[in-house]
Amino acid sequence: MYLKKNLSHKKSKVNLRWLLVFFILSAFLAIVGFFCYAFTHPFNKTQMAKIKETWVYSSREDPDTTFKSQYVKRMDSIEANETMIMSRTMARKVDNPVLLVQGNHQWFSLWLDDELIYDYSPRNQGKDNSDNPGKITKEILLPPDYIGRNLRIEVSTPYENYSGLPIRVFVGEANSVMSYVVAVTMPLVLMVVLSLAISIALLAFIIRKLARQKKLDLELLLLACFGLSLAIEAAAENSIAGLFFSPIVNSLLATFFAILTPLLLISYYCCKMERFQHTYKLWAFPYLAFSGVIVLGALLTNVDLPVVKPWLDTLNIFGTLVTSYAAIRESQNNNRFYLFCTPWIVLVASAHCFLYIMSSVGTEYSTLNITALFYAIILLVIFCYTVTDFLQKEEQTNRQMNFLEIKTSLLEDSLEEMRQHLLEVENMKQAFAKQLQMMQFLVEDENLSGVKEHIEKLQQDAQLLDGMSTVTGHPLANLILSRYQKIAQERNITVEFAVELPNTLPISDSDLTNLFAHLLEHAVREAYAITDPSQRKITLTIRYQEEQLYITCEHTANYHENIFDKGITAELPEQEEFDLRILESISKKYAGHVTKYNTAKTDTVRIHLEM
């Protein structure tokens, strides 16, 4: 019987689902733990280290004014195209010494005393002072006699936002450069891995849906592009990229995708809105159009992206405020996505608002891309919601499919019973015609006693034309209850059904099927366990009145002595607990409750649902 098999496998499916969730969660935590350990214990720290001792800062135009500190993050007095000089005496002794230098859209030259050891200047690169220096990471070999000599770095930039920033300088052994670069950029590496993994997973969802439904999911596509853009931005910000790619490529990728990332996120937010989508578009469309024109104009002209980025960051300040307000209003209107994500959206938008203000006024600087880090947080939150929503929809689809299969099975049984009944009617019709013909002969012979006898026989046969048994007027309920009547009859269980239901009920067919099926499976299983067949009995009363559904199911039970004690395994308590859990979950959906109580010989379950 398909219905029984379907219900009996539900418990195992739930367990498998939880095992799968536990496995995925454990794998994710293990990966995060590995990266955290690698970040806190990356490599032998004595091999390579950033020079954090005091530097002497000055301007080439004003060399007499100096500033000594080891905590300087920016010299505000230095302007664009003005050369800043930072110097110190080399004192750290290492074998095979190298310098690792990172420039952020800066030209620079390195000197040991009066010896030029590296020159990354416009003149050396064949460019103008106003050209984009790009993002560079350079490994520079030091001479063996570097100890005690003065290291001087001359730094300049054509961009106001990057003027006055000190060059990052690391010193250590040549064979530990790459390992140290990976160690200090571990947050960016983790960000790249996480964003790229999420993008690939989302693309798999998109391809799956496209293959099954022949439909492209625009929302998931925008989210996947957002994750991919964030991964490329974080990769271009990584010092490792600076070692392998040209400074201009790193600058172009980092700046372009830093501009593109919020555009994709705002587009995704707009697609997820319902009631306030039209209002949000009044901001989103002009913002997207203006940003697109600015970026396209910069790419087609001689204007560099680092120049136009502060303009777009100013727009993003208003974007964070508009997005926060729209998200709150959508959550107030019970939009499932925004109910789940609004706290995170507002938190990330507030952080970005602060960071964009700093970027616009030229005070932003951090060795870690904090803006991208917050984008990674919201990407992870949205991905968690997407996976949860996908699993819920898959579960709902599976429930619908199971219900359709159950209903098909019930209809097939009903159809078979109808065919048998029609065959019986056809046979009785033929017998009825013969009886009428015989009565005609008897009347002609004036055999009244014979006529009376045939009339009595016809009356007995007419009682068999009552048709198939009908428990209630509700079609689906009648199919289910008729099925369990047959099951009870096969197991020598006496059943009494008193059901008063209208043709339609304000409850889903799936919930109604599960409600009746688990209730009657519970009753049939425990009644059948009684050793004496004459003691097996089920009484079911169902009444619908004033939008209230009342169900009472009472069955005989004997938990101390039953047929399963004779070597048949049946785990009655576990099955009973599972059935009751399903009944309670359905009852809560309709603001109802389940009451169960036992006597010495009976087990009663009462269910009340408010429609």
Secondary structure, 3 states (H helix, E strand, C coil): CHHHHHHHCHHHHHHHHHHHHHHHHHHHHHHHHHHHHHHHCCCCCCCEEECCCCEEEEECCEEEEEEEECCCCCCCCCCCCCCEEEEEECCCCCCCEEEEEEEECCEEEEEECCEEEEEECHHHHCCCCCCCCCEEEEEEECCCCCCCCEEEEEEECCCHHHCCCCCEEEEEEHHHHHHHHHHHCHHHHHHHHHHHHHHHHHHHHHHHHHHHHCCCCHHHHHHHHHHHHHHHHHHHHCHHHHHHCCHHHHHHHHHHHHHHHHHHHHHHHHHHCCCCHHHHHHHHHHHHHHHHHHHHHHHHCCCCHHHHHHHHHHHHHHHHHHHHHHHHHHHHCCCHHHHHHHHHHHHHHHHHHHHHHHHHHCCCCCCCCHHHHHHHHHHHHHHHHHHHHHHHHHHHHHHHHHHHHHHHHHHHHHHHHHHHHHHHHHHHHHHHHHHHHHHHHHHHCCCHHHHHHHHHHHHHHHHHHHCCCCCCCCHHHHHHHHHHHHHHHHCCCEEEEEEECCCCCCCCHHHHHHHHHHHHHHHHHHHHCECCHHHCEEEEEEEEECCEEEEEEEEECCCCCEHHHHCCCCCHHHHHHHHHHHHHHHHHHCCCEEEEEECCCEEEEEEEEEC
